[in-house]
Amino acid sequence: QVQLVESGGGSVQAGGSLRLSCVVSGRTFSSINWYRQAPGKEREFVATISWSGGVTRYADSVRDRFSISRDNAENTAYLQMNNLEPEDTAVYYCNSATTWGRGTQVTVSA
């Protein structure tokens, strides 16, 4: 059974950077996705990466600022977030197929 555990969230000022990690336990050959949910809003797609790492896709709002990667040898996926904006404040979730992590909070102050 696949389990996902996120880490790396925190509080930063606008313009700062964070790197989120998603440790995958159990065998999976699925894409790894990042979603986020801000207070009072629906969960939204942020980025995805294929199992091989060769295919990535981003939401328009983060395309030029975030970068998704994975290290299958370490069973870990990453979301590098640069030039953060207050609008990026949310709980960030890692997802693979039908499995979700518990999320990590990212707070960006103006």
PLY file of the C-alpha trace (Angstrom):
ply
format ascii 1.0
element vertex 110
property float x
property float y
property float z
element edge 109
property int vertex1
property int vertex2
end_header
0.00 0.00 0.00
1.37 3.38 -1.03
1.73 6.12 1.57
2.78 9.71 1.01
4.30 12.06 3.58
4.89 15.73 2.83
7.36 18.03 4.55
9.12 21.33 3.99
6.32 23.77 4.52
6.74 26.90 6.59
6.32 30.65 6.74
8.22 32.95 4.40
7.99 36.48 3.15
6.92 37.29 -0.39
9.75 36.65 -2.80
11.14 33.83 -0.71
11.58 30.16 -1.54
10.63 26.79 -0.09
11.20 23.23 -1.19
8.54 20.70 -0.39
9.28 16.99 -0.23
6.98 14.02 -0.66
8.34 10.71 0.55
6.68 7.74 -1.10
6.53 4.43 0.71
5.37 1.39 -1.17
5.75 0.63 -4.84
4.23 2.99 -7.35
4.77 3.64 -11.00
2.27 6.46 -11.12
2.72 10.13 -11.65
3.24 12.25 -8.57
1.08 15.33 -8.28
1.03 18.36 -6.03
-2.23 20.08 -5.15
-2.98 22.93 -2.78
-5.98 24.19 -0.87
-6.27 27.71 0.45
-8.74 28.61 3.22
-12.27 28.78 1.88
-11.25 27.53 -1.55
-11.36 24.23 -3.37
-8.30 22.06 -3.76
-6.46 22.95 -6.96
-3.85 21.32 -9.14
-0.31 22.71 -8.91
2.05 20.39 -10.77
2.58 16.82 -11.93
5.53 14.66 -12.92
5.52 11.29 -14.65
7.14 8.22 -13.15
10.22 8.63 -15.32
10.40 12.33 -14.61
10.37 13.07 -18.29
6.98 14.73 -18.40
5.96 17.63 -16.21
3.02 20.00 -16.24
2.14 23.05 -14.17
-0.79 25.25 -13.34
-0.56 28.58 -15.13
-0.29 30.43 -11.84
2.97 28.70 -10.86
4.59 27.69 -14.16
7.41 30.20 -14.12
8.08 29.98 -10.38
7.69 26.35 -9.29
9.63 23.29 -10.38
8.65 19.66 -9.77
11.15 16.82 -9.72
11.52 13.30 -8.37
14.27 10.95 -7.30
12.98 7.40 -7.63
16.10 6.01 -5.98
15.17 8.02 -2.89
11.43 7.49 -3.34
10.95 11.23 -3.04
9.31 13.92 -5.10
10.03 17.61 -4.69
8.34 20.91 -5.37
10.76 23.82 -5.51
8.84 27.04 -5.02
10.55 30.34 -5.83
9.38 33.93 -5.79
6.50 33.00 -3.51
3.47 35.25 -3.34
0.84 35.67 -0.60
-1.60 33.98 -2.99
0.48 30.81 -2.70
-0.57 30.45 0.94
-2.27 27.06 1.26
-1.94 23.53 2.49
0.04 21.61 -0.11
-0.80 17.97 -0.73
1.10 15.21 -2.50
-0.99 12.77 -4.52
-0.39 9.59 -6.48
-3.30 7.78 -8.08
-5.88 7.52 -5.26
-3.46 8.13 -2.39
-3.09 11.49 -0.65
-0.70 12.77 1.96
-1.85 14.79 4.95
-0.45 18.03 3.61
2.07 20.66 4.67
1.23 24.28 5.39
2.82 27.07 3.36
2.26 30.64 4.52
3.56 33.61 2.55
3.39 37.06 4.10
3.39 40.30 2.15
0 1
1 2
2 3
3 4
4 5
5 6
6 7
7 8
8 9
9 10
10 11
11 12
12 13
13 14
14 15
15 16
16 17
17 18
18 19
19 20
20 21
21 22
22 23
23 24
24 25
25 26
26 27
27 28
28 29
29 30
30 31
31 32
32 33
33 34
34 35
35 36
36 37
37 38
38 39
39 40
40 41
41 42
42 43
43 44
44 45
45 46
46 47
47 48
48 49
49 50
50 51
51 52
52 53
53 54
54 55
55 56
56 57
57 58
58 59
59 60
60 61
61 62
62 63
63 64
64 65
65 66
66 67
67 68
68 69
69 70
70 71
71 72
72 73
73 74
74 75
75 76
76 77
77 78
78 79
79 80
80 81
81 82
82 83
83 84
84 85
85 86
86 87
87 88
88 89
89 90
90 91
91 92
92 93
93 94
94 95
95 96
96 97
97 98
98 99
99 100
100 101
101 102
102 103
103 104
104 105
105 106
106 107
107 108
108 109
